[in-house]
Every structure is written in C-alpha cells, then in structure tokens.
C-alpha cells in the first residue's frame, strides 16, 4: 500500500486530472488510509454510502476533503485494481475533481 499522505500536506497538484488513466486514480486513492482515519471498515463503508447517496440524489459532494478521500479510497479498493464499471468510474472521477477543487495550489 502506498504511503499515507495526510490531507494537510496534500496540494491540488498531487491529485491526478479527472481524465487520468485508471491506475493513476487508483494509486492516488490508496494514498489515504481510510480505515485508520475512520476507525473501521464499517465506518468507511457507511460514510462512503452516505456520500454516494447524496451525490446520486443531488449531484453534490461534501467540502470535507478527508470524507472525499475516504470515499475514493473505498471505491478504488472495491475495484480490486481492475478498471471499474462506467457508473463507478464516473463516481470516482467526480470525487477526484471535488478533491482537486477543494485543495490549495
């Protein structure tokens, strides 16, 4: 697993572009150790589902970068490294864009 990069050290330039190849998106997703941050797999799953449901219903994502990174981590882990289906990829790329937009520089 890649090294954990705490959100306060993350810059927009560290985030892959929305159209980056899936391996880059996946690698970036793994730079956040969501299980340690959230405390458990169940908490990560619950937060990801809530974030996804809001996004699916309203098209909005939270301002909390840790929450966005947690959801991206969970999503890329769920793919097992394989390219995702179209809906999952659209969701993951929406997270990447939101993370990028909420970071400095």
Secondary structure as a PSIPRED ss2 file (coil, helix, strand):
# PSIPRED VFORMAT (PSIPRED V4.0)

   1 X C   1.000  0.000  0.000
   2 X C   1.000  0.000  0.000
   3 X C   1.000  0.000  0.000
   4 X C   1.000  0.000  0.000
   5 X C   1.000  0.000  0.000
   6 X C   1.000  0.000  0.000
   7 X H   0.000  1.000  0.000
   8 X H   0.000  1.000  0.000
   9 X H   0.000  1.000  0.000
  10 X C   1.000  0.000  0.000
  11 X C   1.000  0.000  0.000
  12 X H   0.000  1.000  0.000
  13 X H   0.000  1.000  0.000
  14 X H   0.000  1.000  0.000
  15 X C   1.000  0.000  0.000
  16 X C   1.000  0.000  0.000
  17 X C   1.000  0.000  0.000
  18 X C   1.000  0.000  0.000
  19 X C   1.000  0.000  0.000
  20 X C   1.000  0.000  0.000
  21 X C   1.000  0.000  0.000
  22 X H   0.000  1.000  0.000
  23 X H   0.000  1.000  0.000
  24 X H   0.000  1.000  0.000
  25 X H   0.000  1.000  0.000
  26 X H   0.000  1.000  0.000
  27 X H   0.000  1.000  0.000
  28 X H   0.000  1.000  0.000
  29 X H   0.000  1.000  0.000
  30 X C   1.000  0.000  0.000
  31 X C   1.000  0.000  0.000
  32 X C   1.000  0.000  0.000
  33 X C   1.000  0.000  0.000
  34 X H   0.000  1.000  0.000
  35 X H   0.000  1.000  0.000
  36 X H   0.000  1.000  0.000
  37 X H   0.000  1.000  0.000
  38 X H   0.000  1.000  0.000
  39 X C   1.000  0.000  0.000
  40 X C   1.000  0.000  0.000
  41 X H   0.000  1.000  0.000
  42 X H   0.000  1.000  0.000
  43 X H   0.000  1.000  0.000
  44 X H   0.000  1.000  0.000
  45 X H   0.000  1.000  0.000
  46 X H   0.000  1.000  0.000
  47 X H   0.000  1.000  0.000
  48 X H   0.000  1.000  0.000
  49 X H   0.000  1.000  0.000
  50 X H   0.000  1.000  0.000
  51 X H   0.000  1.000  0.000
  52 X H   0.000  1.000  0.000
  53 X H   0.000  1.000  0.000
  54 X H   0.000  1.000  0.000
  55 X H   0.000  1.000  0.000
  56 X H   0.000  1.000  0.000
  57 X H   0.000  1.000  0.000
  58 X H   0.000  1.000  0.000
  59 X C   1.000  0.000  0.000
  60 X C   1.000  0.000  0.000
  61 X C   1.000  0.000  0.000
  62 X C   1.000  0.000  0.000
  63 X C   1.000  0.000  0.000
  64 X C   1.000  0.000  0.000
  65 X H   0.000  1.000  0.000
  66 X H   0.000  1.000  0.000
  67 X H   0.000  1.000  0.000
  68 X H   0.000  1.000  0.000
  69 X H   0.000  1.000  0.000
  70 X H   0.000  1.000  0.000
  71 X H   0.000  1.000  0.000
  72 X H   0.000  1.000  0.000
  73 X H   0.000  1.000  0.000
  74 X H   0.000  1.000  0.000
  75 X H   0.000  1.000  0.000
  76 X H   0.000  1.000  0.000
  77 X H   0.000  1.000  0.000
  78 X H   0.000  1.000  0.000
  79 X H   0.000  1.000  0.000
  80 X C   1.000  0.000  0.000
  81 X C   1.000  0.000  0.000
  82 X C   1.000  0.000  0.000
  83 X C   1.000  0.000  0.000
  84 X C   1.000  0.000  0.000
  85 X C   1.000  0.000  0.000
  86 X H   0.000  1.000  0.000
  87 X H   0.000  1.000  0.000
  88 X H   0.000  1.000  0.000
  89 X H   0.000  1.000  0.000
  90 X H   0.000  1.000  0.000
  91 X H   0.000  1.000  0.000
  92 X H   0.000  1.000  0.000
  93 X H   0.000  1.000  0.000
  94 X H   0.000  1.000  0.000
  95 X H   0.000  1.000  0.000
  96 X H   0.000  1.000  0.000
  97 X H   0.000  1.000  0.000
  98 X H   0.000  1.000  0.000
  99 X H   0.000  1.000  0.000
 100 X H   0.000  1.000  0.000
 101 X H   0.000  1.000  0.000
 102 X C   1.000  0.000  0.000
 103 X C   1.000  0.000  0.000
 104 X C   1.000  0.000  0.000
 105 X C   1.000  0.000  0.000
